[in-house]
Amino acid sequence: MNNALQRIKKKIAEGSLIQAKKECEKLLLEEPSNLSARETLGLILQHQGDLKAAEKLFKELVTAAPEFINAHIALATIYSEQGNTEASNKCLQNASRIKVSTIKESAKKHSTQKSITEPSEQLPLLPRGQPFNFKADRFSIWGQEIAFMTDPLFINSWNKVITKTSPHINDSAVYKIFWRAHIAVSIISQIQRKDLVIAECGVHLGHLMQTIMHYFKDKKNIELHLFDTFRGIPLEQIEKNESLAHWHNKNNYKGDYYKTTKNFFKEFKEVKFHKGKIPDTLAKFNNSHVDFVSIDMNIVAPEKAALEFFWPKIRFGGAVLIDDYGFQKHTTQQIMYDDFFSRHGIIPMQLPTGQAVVFKN
Ligand SMILES: C[S@@+](CC[C@H](N)C(=O)[O-])C[C@H]1O[C@@H](n2cnc3c(N)ncnc32)[C@H](O)[C@@H]1O
């Protein structure tokens, strides 16, 4: 990525969208064929809610560079946001027809920024029977037929989310966590209630919860409670053997992202933000029950507090989804969960995504 684009990305991460837009427009005057700059400008416009201008820009982009898969996907999410599902699906189909070799060539030619659309990271709609090879974050699959990748609603939901959050992502592994989002979606679909209460402890930009909200928009009534400092992991809660937490604070949780994340959820009604430190904020949860809890705070102390607080409140048929359970350098979290659940005779269901799921039955 060139220096100017890097500066623009930094501006976006700091929330200075107006300034970022100005600089992007300036860069495009100097380098009109810079696809990454055009894509970034399109994403800024989309983020600002100027869907018409974003649509125009991405349409020009797919005409100028039909192999530039990012543009097709961005256009799909814009149509989807406008409620035009037919046009959106058509764009996704166009995207899925582009050959991986063509994308690689195009990426080389234009040296595009890292995004969901890198060859190994793209999210095409796969017809049933098509094997899918994928190198994810800490797991790989090959020769598998992936049912959720044939679900346009899932693809649309995830792409909507990642397109919005993309300017704020510092860790490229985040582009690959769509399998984790699928796990969350699948669990919610298995909780056989129309009215659900959901809580997430550790939200950051809200990838999992936004995907859920988009996916179940017309299917379930969800009251969502979001707990986060929105400023990273509290230093005093980090134990000596949790050094990865400092890396996260330094690289991923920069500044205060409360407003940014709040904005991502503005189209959904029943969303309550509980900004601050867990365990202090847990008392703000004023419901007697919950159906689904996602725990994802990278360290033991607040996760233990959240688990002890929410587990007794989970209704039968509900579930807790644990992130990081299987990951190396998160051993103390795994031990804490195993210790807690062994008292209930439960073995957490460990998944290759690093997550674990426990249903309350
Ligand atoms: C891995 S991110 C969450 C990612 C999110 N689940 C998603 O779907 O994108 C971890 C988040 O936990 C938050 N966090 C860590 N410790 C916390 C604590 N004690 N109280 C509240 N939030 C905390 C951090 O601020 C960070 O935003």
The ligand as a Gaussian input file, in Angstrom:
#p B3LYP/6-31G(d) Opt

LIG

0 1
 C      -11.599000      -9.725000      20.230000
 S      -12.404000      -8.206000      20.538000
 C      -14.069000      -8.624000      20.286000
 C      -14.409000      -8.966000      18.854000
 C      -15.887000      -9.124000      18.586000
 N      -16.478000     -10.211000      19.341000
 C      -16.244000      -9.236000      17.122000
 O      -17.165000      -9.989000      16.788000
 O      -15.652000      -8.539000      16.283000
 C      -12.194000      -8.024000      22.280000
 C      -12.848000      -6.805000      22.900000
 O      -12.944000      -7.061000      24.315000
 C      -12.894000      -5.817000      24.991000
 N      -12.549000      -6.030000      26.417000
 C      -11.455000      -6.650000      26.925000
 N      -11.509000      -6.648000      28.273000
 C      -12.648000      -6.026000      28.635000
 C      -13.263000      -5.732000      29.890000
 N      -12.699000      -6.051000      31.060000
 N      -14.453000      -5.099000      29.873000
 C      -15.047000      -4.764000      28.713000
 N      -14.518000      -5.019000      27.500000
 C      -13.327000      -5.642000      27.457000
 C      -11.858000      -5.022000      24.207000
 O      -12.039000      -3.646000      24.428000
 C      -12.108000      -5.477000      22.758000
 O      -12.887000      -4.524000      22.085000

